[in-house]
Amino acid sequence: MKEICLAGGCFWGAEHYFRNIEGVVSTEVGFANGNTQSPTYEQVYTDTTGYAEAVHVSYDPSKLPLEELIRDFFCAIDPLSLNKQGEDEGTRYRTGVYYSDPDELETISRVFSEEQAKYSEPLAVELQPLTNFFPADERHQDYLVKNPDGYCHLPLKIFRYPKLISDLKALLGDEPDPVARLSNAAALIQERMRFFWTGFYLVKSDELVLGPFQGPIACMRIGFGRGVCGTSWKEDRTIVVPDVEEFPGHIACSSLSRSEIVVPLRDCSGNVTGVLDIDSTELSTFDRIDAFWLERLVNIL
């Protein structure tokens, strides 16, 4: 068992997120790296104690490697926002990773470097040894379990994706047939996330050919480099489209589709073998959270 302390803004939502990730054994909210002893929630709220609201996470590294946990952490924060997450503002809401084992610093720093490479501005995320941690009182522990309609700065979908991933692994088991795997994957995504259209296109020679899907009838073949799906295949990258009408060369399989995300499928050699295509009837449905978790999902497939 390993432990680490993660500050991701308001600890109610951060704890609820981490406790749903496979491999996390237990969570406890509290206050990290401050300058007083045994602070209360009310004292920390004044921003005079130096503490950050944080989650003490115990996890099983055989199921959840540290590197993966830190990436999960970055998915749940705005890493460029200083002392502010969502609508919550103050030094107590700063973001940070506080480690107890110095041997972990190299791994954590590697993920920090990967994240920094995505931005031109410096990350506003602390990386420090854990100097102290005091648990918050019981009313704050598992707050969103006790208060399902309570305040949270995180979008609801970020709580659904970890459970979706865990359930997909259990559902697929050791089934070797790719059509069976893709069929149940499409059904599970659609059932849990309620998107307009969820499906797979598979590479056949110089085209993408419609595979297992859930939703209205769709285009059966898409050329290399054509539309969002063909472009994702050609460029071998996830593409998030806030408004499909603004994407050059968009192929309108349905006039009801307003926004879209496409994630490449790859074989063990890294070659693109197809794409996961998801459409929404609303604008700007998809963002980096969807991209992060759907990329992990296709890695399982």
C-alpha positions in Angstrom: 0.0 0.0 0.0 1.2 3.5 -0.9 0.1 7.0 0.2 0.2 10.5 -1.3 -1.6 13.8 -0.6 -3.3 15.6 -3.5 -4.7 19.1 -3.4 -7.2 19.7 -6.2 -9.4 22.6 -5.1 -12.4 22.0 -2.9 -11.7 18.7 -1.2 -15.4 17.5 -1.4 -15.3 16.9 -5.1 -11.6 15.9 -5.3 -12.2 13.1 -2.7 -15.3 11.9 -4.6 -13.3 11.7 -7.8 -10.3 9.8 -6.3 -12.4 7.3 -4.4 -14.0 6.2 -7.7 -10.7 5.3 -9.3 -9.8 1.7 -9.5 -6.8 0.9 -7.2 -7.6 3.6 -4.7 -8.1 1.9 -1.3 -9.2 4.8 0.9 -9.4 8.5 1.0 -9.5 11.1 3.7 -9.9 14.9 3.3 -7.9 17.3 5.4 -5.4 20.1 5.3 -1.8 19.9 4.0 1.4 21.8 4.3 0.3 24.7 6.6 1.9 26.5 9.5 -0.4 25.9 12.5 -1.3 22.8 14.5 -4.6 21.0 14.2 -6.4 23.6 12.2 -10.2 23.7 11.9 -12.1 24.1 8.7 -13.1 27.5 9.7 -9.5 28.6 10.4 -8.3 27.2 7.1 -11.1 29.1 5.4 -9.6 32.4 6.4 -6.5 31.7 4.3 -4.2 32.7 7.2 -3.0 29.2 8.1 -1.1 28.3 5.0 -3.0 25.1 4.5 -4.4 23.6 1.3 -7.6 21.6 1.2 -6.3 18.2 0.2 -7.1 14.5 -0.1 -4.9 11.8 1.6 -5.0 8.9 -0.9 -4.1 5.3 -0.1 -3.7 3.2 -3.2 -2.5 -0.2 -4.4 0.4 0.4 -6.9 -0.2 -3.1 -8.4 -3.5 -1.9 -9.6 -2.9 1.9 -9.9 0.7 2.9 -10.7 1.7 6.3 -9.2 2.3 7.7 -12.7 -1.3 6.9 -13.6 -2.7 8.4 -10.4 -0.8 11.7 -11.0 -2.2 11.8 -14.6 -5.7 11.2 -13.1 -5.0 14.1 -10.8 -4.1 16.5 -13.6 -7.3 15.5 -15.5 -9.3 16.9 -12.6 -7.7 20.3 -12.2 -7.0 23.4 -14.1 -3.2 23.3 -13.8 -2.7 26.9 -14.9 -5.1 28.4 -12.4 -3.3 29.9 -9.3 -5.2 29.6 -6.0 -8.5 29.1 -7.9 -10.4 26.0 -9.1 -13.9 26.5 -10.5 -15.6 29.3 -8.6 -13.5 28.6 -5.5 -10.8 31.1 -4.8 -8.1 31.5 -2.2 -4.8 29.9 -1.2 -6.6 27.0 0.5 -7.8 26.0 -3.0 -4.3 25.9 -4.6 -3.4 22.7 -6.4 -0.5 20.5 -5.4 1.1 17.1 -5.1 2.7 16.4 -1.7 4.7 13.2 -1.4 6.1 11.3 1.6 8.6 9.1 -0.2 11.5 10.9 -1.8 11.9 8.0 -4.2 8.6 9.0 -5.8 9.8 12.4 -6.9 11.4 11.2 -10.1 8.1 9.6 -11.3 6.0 12.5 -10.2 8.3 15.0 -11.9 8.2 13.1 -15.2 4.4 13.5 -15.3 4.7 17.2 -14.4 7.1 17.6 -17.4 4.6 15.8 -19.6 1.8 18.1 -18.5 4.0 21.3 -18.8 4.7 20.3 -22.4 1.0 20.8 -23.2 1.1 24.5 -22.2 3.1 27.7 -23.0 2.4 29.1 -19.5 4.0 27.6 -16.4 2.0 25.1 -14.3 0.5 26.6 -11.1 0.7 23.3 -9.3 2.9 22.8 -6.2 5.2 19.8 -6.0 6.6 19.5 -2.5 7.3 17.0 0.3 4.4 16.5 2.6 5.3 18.4 5.8 2.0 17.9 7.7 -1.5 16.8 7.2 -4.5 17.1 9.6 -7.8 15.4 8.8 -10.9 17.5 8.6 -13.8 16.7 10.9 -16.2 14.0 10.1 -18.9 16.1 8.4 -16.4 16.8 5.6 -15.4 13.1 5.0 -17.2 11.5 2.0 -19.2 14.7 1.8 -20.8 14.1 -1.6 -21.8 10.6 -0.5 -23.6 12.0 2.4 -24.9 14.9 0.4 -25.4 13.8 -3.2 -26.8 17.2 -4.2 -24.1 19.1 -2.4 -21.8 21.7 -4.0 -19.0 20.5 -6.3 -16.7 22.5 -8.6 -16.1 19.4 -10.8 -18.3 18.4 -13.7 -20.5 15.3 -13.1 -19.0 13.4 -16.0 -15.6 13.2 -14.3 -17.2 10.9 -11.6 -18.7 8.6 -14.3 -15.7 7.9 -16.3 -13.6 6.0 -13.7 -16.5 3.7 -13.0 -17.1 3.2 -16.7 -13.5 2.1 -17.1 -13.6 -0.3 -14.2 -16.9 -1.8 -15.4 -15.6 -2.1 -19.0 -12.6 -4.2 -17.8 -14.9 -6.5 -15.9 -17.4 -6.7 -18.8 -14.7 -7.6 -21.4 -12.8 -10.1 -19.2 -10.7 -12.3 -21.4 -13.0 -12.2 -24.4 -10.7 -12.3 -27.5 -13.2 -11.5 -30.3 -12.8 -7.9 -31.3 -16.4 -7.5 -32.6 -17.8 -8.7 -29.3 -15.5 -6.4 -27.4 -16.3 -3.3 -29.5 -20.1 -4.1 -29.4 -20.3 -4.3 -25.7 -18.0 -1.3 -25.3 -20.3 0.9 -27.5 -23.3 -0.3 -25.6 -21.8 0.4 -22.2 -20.6 3.9 -23.1 -24.0 4.7 -24.5 -25.8 3.3 -21.5 -23.7 5.2 -19.0 -23.0 8.5 -20.8 -26.2 8.9 -22.9 -24.5 10.4 -25.9 -26.4 10.8 -29.2 -24.2 8.4 -31.1 -21.4 6.1 -30.0 -19.6 3.7 -32.4 -16.5 2.4 -34.0 -15.1 2.7 -37.6 -12.5 0.1 -38.5 -9.7 0.5 -41.0 -10.3 -1.6 -44.2 -7.7 -0.9 -46.8 -7.9 2.8 -47.6 -11.3 3.5 -45.8 -12.9 3.5 -42.4 -15.8 1.0 -42.4 -18.7 1.2 -40.0 -18.4 -1.2 -37.1 -20.4 -1.8 -33.9 -22.4 1.3 -32.8 -25.3 2.5 -30.7 -27.6 5.2 -32.1 -29.2 6.3 -35.4 -28.0 5.0 -38.8 -24.7 6.3 -39.8 -22.2 6.7 -42.7 -21.0 3.3 -43.7 -17.6 4.3 -45.2 -15.3 7.3 -44.6 -12.2 8.0 -46.6 -8.7 8.5 -45.3 -8.4 12.1 -44.1 -12.1 12.9 -44.7 -14.3 14.4 -42.0 -13.4 14.2 -38.3 -13.0 10.4 -38.3 -10.8 10.3 -41.4 -8.7 13.2 -40.0 -8.2 11.5 -36.7 -7.0 8.4 -38.5 -4.7 10.4 -40.8 -3.2 12.5 -38.0 -3.2 9.7 -35.4 -4.6 11.9 -32.7 -7.8 12.6 -30.7 -9.9 15.4 -32.1 -12.4 17.3 -30.1 -14.9 19.4 -32.2 -17.0 21.9 -30.2 -19.1 22.7 -33.3 -19.1 20.3 -36.2 -20.3 23.0 -38.7 -16.9 24.7 -38.1 -14.8 21.7 -38.9 -13.5 21.8 -42.5 -14.8 19.0 -44.6 -17.2 17.7 -41.9 -19.3 14.8 -43.0 -22.9 15.2 -41.8 -24.0 11.6 -41.1 -26.9 13.2 -39.1 -28.1 16.8 -39.1 -28.7 16.4 -35.3 -25.0 16.1 -34.5 -23.6 19.3 -33.1 -20.3 18.4 -31.4 -18.0 15.4 -31.7 -15.0 13.6 -30.3 -13.0 11.0 -32.2 -10.2 8.8 -30.6 -7.9 6.5 -32.6 -7.7 2.8 -31.9 -4.2 1.3 -32.2 -2.8 -2.2 -32.3 0.2 -3.3 -30.2 2.6 -1.9 -32.8 1.0 1.5 -32.6 -0.8 1.4 -36.0 -4.2 3.0 -36.2 -6.8 0.2 -36.8 -9.9 2.3 -36.3 -11.5 5.1 -34.4 -14.0 5.6 -31.6 -16.6 8.2 -32.7 -19.0 9.9 -30.3 -21.5 12.6 -31.3 -23.7 14.9 -29.2 -26.8 17.0 -30.1 -25.4 19.8 -28.0 -22.5 22.2 -28.8 -19.2 21.9 -26.8 -20.1 18.7 -25.1 -16.6 17.3 -25.2 -13.3 18.5 -23.7 -10.0 17.3 -22.3 -11.7 15.3 -19.6 -13.6 13.2 -22.2 -10.4 12.9 -24.3 -8.3 11.7 -21.3 -10.7 9.0 -20.2 -11.8 7.8 -23.7 -8.1 7.4 -24.7 -7.7 5.2 -21.6 -10.8 3.3 -22.6 -9.5 2.5 -26.2 -6.2 1.4 -24.7 -8.2 -1.3 -22.9 -9.8 -2.3 -26.1 
